[in-house]
């Protein structure tokens, strides 16, 4: 039966009509859109097909982009080893291209795996800084902002708050004047974390609540994962203040989002 399935899968792919680079790029854009909607099975299916056709075209840029989206899906559902494997494959192919944007995406995402899964914070910072170099090289102001937030967050995780704050200060003007919802929300959440470290309860609450207010502007399902993390941090803060009613409220809101995003059916489908 296994042999039959392997042969059938192979036949299915090769029975499909060859795609042009433009058509594969369109598949990857659709896969990215599905990922942002947390429709991960659709995203993975399209990225897998795109990878197949990218290999047929012998196009390293498309192969790298396909591996990047596949890695993102595994990363979202905490399959750390698989995410790292695909990002590293993507980097191998990206290095064979002149596309510095793809290299920047992959290094930043690889940094995320090591940081958020608590695998190796020091290594995550090294990957973030590689990504930052590419973002600066191509003058991608949006990505420079996000990567510096990631670096700040990684330093905070190592309790190196003063170093992390330097990176936040460098992007303050950009975030406050032109930052997108995710950028402004994360920036204020990180400031809340920083002032919580300084035991400045007043400013901690101000920045956490400002991040919550900004989160209400969100219309993208993917950002709900960051909102859940924000609620969890705020719950912990209120618990230390003995404001248990507020602590319970935000803990409950966090759990509602976590259960929505990381339900067992979704996780099972990704593993399959």
C-alpha positions as CSV (number, residue, x, y, z in Angstrom):
1,X,0.0,0.0,0.0
2,X,2.8,2.4,0.9
3,X,4.5,1.7,-2.5
4,X,1.2,2.4,-4.3
5,X,0.8,5.7,-2.4
6,X,4.3,6.8,-3.3
7,X,3.8,6.0,-6.9
8,X,0.4,7.7,-6.9
9,X,1.9,10.8,-5.4
10,X,4.7,10.9,-7.9
11,X,2.2,10.4,-10.7
12,X,0.0,13.1,-9.4
13,X,2.8,15.7,-9.4
14,X,4.2,14.7,-12.8
15,X,0.7,14.6,-14.4
16,X,0.4,18.3,-13.6
17,X,1.2,20.7,-16.3
18,X,4.6,22.5,-16.0
19,X,4.3,26.0,-14.6
20,X,6.1,29.2,-15.6
21,X,8.0,31.3,-13.0
22,X,5.1,33.8,-13.0
23,X,2.6,31.0,-12.2
24,X,4.8,29.6,-9.4
25,X,5.1,33.1,-7.9
26,X,1.3,33.5,-7.9
27,X,1.1,30.1,-6.1
28,X,3.5,31.4,-3.4
29,X,1.6,34.6,-3.0
30,X,-1.6,32.6,-2.5
31,X,0.2,30.4,0.0
32,X,1.4,33.4,1.9
33,X,-2.1,34.8,2.0
34,X,-3.4,31.5,3.4
35,X,-0.7,31.5,6.0
36,X,-1.7,35.0,7.1
37,X,-5.2,33.8,7.5
38,X,-3.9,30.8,9.5
39,X,-5.3,28.4,6.9
40,X,-2.2,26.3,7.2
41,X,-3.2,23.2,5.3
42,X,-4.0,25.3,2.2
43,X,-0.8,27.2,2.6
44,X,1.3,24.1,2.9
45,X,-0.4,22.4,0.0
46,X,0.3,25.4,-2.3
47,X,3.9,25.9,-1.1
48,X,4.6,22.1,-1.6
49,X,3.3,22.3,-5.2
50,X,5.2,25.5,-5.8
51,X,8.4,23.8,-4.5
52,X,7.8,20.9,-6.9
53,X,7.5,23.3,-9.9
54,X,10.4,25.5,-8.7
55,X,12.7,22.4,-8.7
56,X,11.5,21.5,-12.2
57,X,12.4,25.1,-13.3
58,X,15.7,24.8,-11.4
59,X,15.0,28.3,-10.0
60,X,16.8,28.7,-6.7
61,X,14.9,31.9,-5.8
62,X,11.5,30.1,-6.1
63,X,12.9,27.1,-4.2
64,X,14.1,29.3,-1.4
65,X,10.8,31.2,-1.2
66,X,8.9,27.8,-1.1
67,X,11.0,26.5,1.7
68,X,10.5,29.8,3.6
69,X,6.7,29.5,3.5
70,X,6.8,25.8,4.4
71,X,9.1,26.7,7.4
72,X,6.7,29.4,8.5
73,X,3.9,27.0,8.7
74,X,5.8,24.5,10.8
75,X,7.2,27.3,13.0
76,X,3.7,28.6,13.7
77,X,2.7,25.2,15.1
78,X,5.9,24.7,17.1
79,X,7.5,22.0,15.1
80,X,10.9,23.6,15.7
81,X,13.1,21.0,14.1
82,X,11.1,20.9,10.9
83,X,11.0,24.7,10.7
84,X,14.8,24.9,11.2
85,X,15.3,22.2,8.5
86,X,13.3,24.0,5.9
87,X,14.7,27.5,6.7
88,X,18.2,26.1,6.4
89,X,17.4,24.5,3.0
90,X,15.9,27.8,1.9
91,X,19.1,29.7,2.9
92,X,21.2,27.1,0.9
93,X,19.3,28.0,-2.2
94,X,19.0,31.7,-1.5
95,X,22.8,32.0,-1.3
96,X,22.8,30.9,-5.0
97,X,20.8,34.0,-5.9
98,X,21.2,37.8,-5.9
99,X,17.9,38.2,-4.1
100,X,18.9,39.7,-0.7
101,X,15.2,40.1,0.4
102,X,14.8,36.3,0.4
103,X,18.0,35.9,2.4
104,X,16.8,38.5,4.9
105,X,13.4,36.8,5.3
106,X,15.0,33.4,5.9
107,X,17.6,34.6,8.4
108,X,15.0,36.6,10.3
109,X,12.6,33.6,10.4
110,X,15.4,31.3,11.5
111,X,16.2,33.8,14.3
112,X,12.5,33.6,15.3
113,X,12.6,29.8,15.7
114,X,15.7,29.9,17.9
115,X,14.3,32.9,20.0
116,X,10.6,32.0,20.5
117,X,11.2,28.3,21.0
118,X,13.9,29.1,23.5
119,X,16.3,26.9,21.6
120,X,19.3,29.2,21.6
121,X,18.7,33.0,22.2
122,X,22.4,33.8,21.4
123,X,22.2,32.1,18.1
124,X,18.9,33.8,17.3
125,X,20.6,37.2,17.7
126,X,23.3,36.2,15.3
127,X,20.7,35.2,12.7
128,X,18.7,38.4,13.3
129,X,21.8,40.5,12.8
130,X,22.5,38.7,9.5
131,X,19.0,39.5,8.4
132,X,19.4,43.1,9.6
133,X,22.5,43.5,7.4
134,X,20.6,42.4,4.3
135,X,17.6,44.7,5.2
136,X,19.9,47.7,5.6
137,X,21.7,46.8,2.3
138,X,18.5,46.9,0.3
139,X,17.1,49.8,2.3
140,X,14.0,48.0,3.4
141,X,12.8,50.3,6.2
142,X,9.8,48.2,7.2
143,X,12.0,45.1,7.7
144,X,14.7,47.0,9.5
145,X,12.0,48.0,12.0
146,X,10.7,44.5,12.5
147,X,14.1,42.9,12.8
148,X,15.3,45.5,15.4
149,X,12.2,44.7,17.4
150,X,13.1,41.0,17.2
151,X,16.6,41.8,18.3
152,X,15.3,43.8,21.2
153,X,13.0,41.0,22.3
154,X,15.8,38.5,22.1
155,X,18.0,40.6,24.3
156,X,15.1,41.0,26.8
157,X,14.8,37.2,26.9
158,X,18.4,37.2,28.0
159,X,17.7,39.8,30.6
160,X,19.9,42.3,28.7
161,X,17.2,45.0,28.8
162,X,19.5,48.0,28.4
163,X,21.0,46.6,25.2
164,X,17.6,45.7,23.8
165,X,16.3,49.2,24.6
166,X,18.9,50.7,22.3
167,X,17.3,48.9,19.3
168,X,13.9,50.1,20.3
169,X,15.1,53.7,20.6
170,X,16.5,53.5,17.1
171,X,13.1,52.7,15.5
172,X,10.9,54.9,17.7
173,X,10.4,57.7,15.1
174,X,9.6,55.2,12.4
175,X,7.1,53.2,14.5
176,X,5.3,56.2,15.9
177,X,5.0,58.0,12.5
178,X,4.6,55.2,9.9
179,X,4.4,51.9,11.7
180,X,1.8,49.3,10.8
181,X,-0.5,47.8,13.4
182,X,1.8,44.9,14.3
183,X,4.8,47.2,14.5
184,X,3.1,49.6,16.9
185,X,1.5,46.9,19.0
186,X,4.8,45.0,19.4
187,X,6.8,48.2,20.0
188,X,4.5,49.3,22.9
189,X,4.4,45.8,24.3
190,X,8.2,45.6,24.4
191,X,8.2,49.0,26.2
192,X,5.8,47.6,28.7
193,X,8.1,44.7,29.3
194,X,11.1,47.1,29.6
195,X,9.4,49.3,32.2
196,X,8.2,46.2,34.1
197,X,11.8,45.2,34.4
198,X,12.5,48.7,35.8
199,X,9.6,48.2,38.3
200,X,7.9,51.3,36.9
201,X,4.4,50.0,37.4
202,X,2.7,53.1,36.0
203,X,4.6,53.1,32.7
204,X,4.3,49.3,32.4
205,X,0.6,49.5,32.5
206,X,0.4,52.5,30.2
207,X,2.4,50.8,27.4
208,X,0.8,47.4,27.8
209,X,-2.7,49.0,27.6
210,X,-1.6,51.1,24.6
211,X,-0.5,47.9,22.8
212,X,-4.0,46.4,23.6
213,X,-5.7,49.4,22.2
214,X,-3.6,49.3,19.0
215,X,-4.4,45.5,18.7
216,X,-8.1,46.4,18.2
217,X,-7.1,47.8,14.8
218,X,-5.9,44.4,13.7
219,X,-7.7,42.6,10.8
220,X,-5.1,39.9,10.2
221,X,-5.5,36.4,11.8
222,X,-1.8,35.8,12.1
223,X,-1.3,38.8,14.4
224,X,-3.7,37.1,16.9
225,X,-0.8,35.0,18.1
226,X,1.0,38.2,19.1
227,X,-2.1,39.6,20.7
228,X,-2.5,36.4,22.8
229,X,1.1,36.8,24.0
230,X,0.4,40.4,24.9
231,X,-2.7,39.4,26.9
232,X,-0.6,36.8,28.8
233,X,2.1,39.3,29.7
234,X,-0.6,41.8,30.9
235,X,-2.2,39.1,33.0
236,X,1.1,38.3,34.7
237,X,1.7,42.0,35.4
238,X,-1.7,42.5,37.0
239,X,-1.2,39.3,39.0
240,X,2.0,40.8,40.5
241,X,0.0,43.9,41.3
242,X,-2.6,41.8,43.1
243,X,-5.3,43.1,40.7
244,X,-6.6,39.6,40.3
245,X,-9.9,40.4,38.5
246,X,-7.9,42.1,35.6
247,X,-5.3,39.4,35.7
248,X,-8.0,36.7,35.2
249,X,-9.7,38.7,32.5
250,X,-6.6,39.0,30.3
251,X,-5.6,35.4,31.1
252,X,-9.0,34.2,29.9
253,X,-8.7,36.3,26.7
254,X,-5.3,34.9,26.0
255,X,-6.5,31.3,26.5
256,X,-9.5,31.9,24.1
257,X,-7.1,33.1,21.4
258,X,-4.5,30.3,22.0
259,X,-7.3,27.7,21.8
260,X,-8.6,29.2,18.6
261,X,-5.2,29.3,16.9
262,X,-3.6,26.1,18.3
263,X,-6.5,23.7,18.3
264,X,-5.8,20.0,18.1
265,X,-7.3,19.5,14.6
266,X,-5.0,22.2,13.1
267,X,-1.9,20.8,14.8
268,X,-2.8,17.3,13.7
269,X,-3.3,18.3,10.1
270,X,0.1,20.1,10.0
271,X,1.8,17.0,11.4
272,X,0.1,14.8,8.8
